[in-house]
């Protein structure tokens, strides 16, 4: 710490953004989750935590909205080798399931392998829950960094053991309300279904930016009044008709309770900002729209935690660069 200069180049010291803070002294802890076992279309997000760590050293530790941004104590939990191994092993099984389904086998034929994947997901969820719980007990805020979008389940469980009532701001191209997609109970496409189903402390899920969802998900959105829905097309039509982003943000915030968890799937952004994400979809929020929304939410609600998922590191550093900047913003606003 004695030698730390926030104006100098970032040093690869194992911490995100090259910050000098130890785990114990940090207010925010980034927990990397290198997991993409249920990814259906394009795997690779298990490499995001490392790629974002590398890219994060390039970021200037200054923010127009937050004084002395470098002074926000952001610490890092090291990558867990066991999780990396479990991901590799389980990914091989899930890939064979996905390929067999695509060539016409039914889920019943593949029940054994599907069960293996579900067991691995259970282990992952337990690990995330325990890791998050330890930080929450210490009064820290966890920044969960995926990985695919199945990873925050255990974290949201951990929050539910502390908070009786909170909402989720869910930014995503997808609604993630599918019931056990491809047979995988803890699929990236099912995270919000599982949360609604299992975690009654979540009193609201406010979905923003959706533009790729199925009829079953639509029916659930209509039926369950805990869900509020701001799909991409509605947002963009409102703006084309002369409405402002500020009005939309106000409407979004109005639906959120006092305590808010942010679940940020990077594919909620325009795909030019995340070209290598698992399931990119045209449309989406601009970076500045997302930043404006996050800042306004943080100004009027208590952010109790967040995740950033589905960053897919490609051949160049672009996806990880955007991911690192978004991660820094989220950490600052949550602090
Ligand atoms: Mn998602």
Boltz pocket constraint, residues with backbone or C-beta under 6 A from the ligand:
constraints:
  - pocket:
      binder: B
      contacts: [[A, 149], [A, 172], [A, 174], [A, 176], [A, 188], [A, 265]]
      max_distance: 6.0
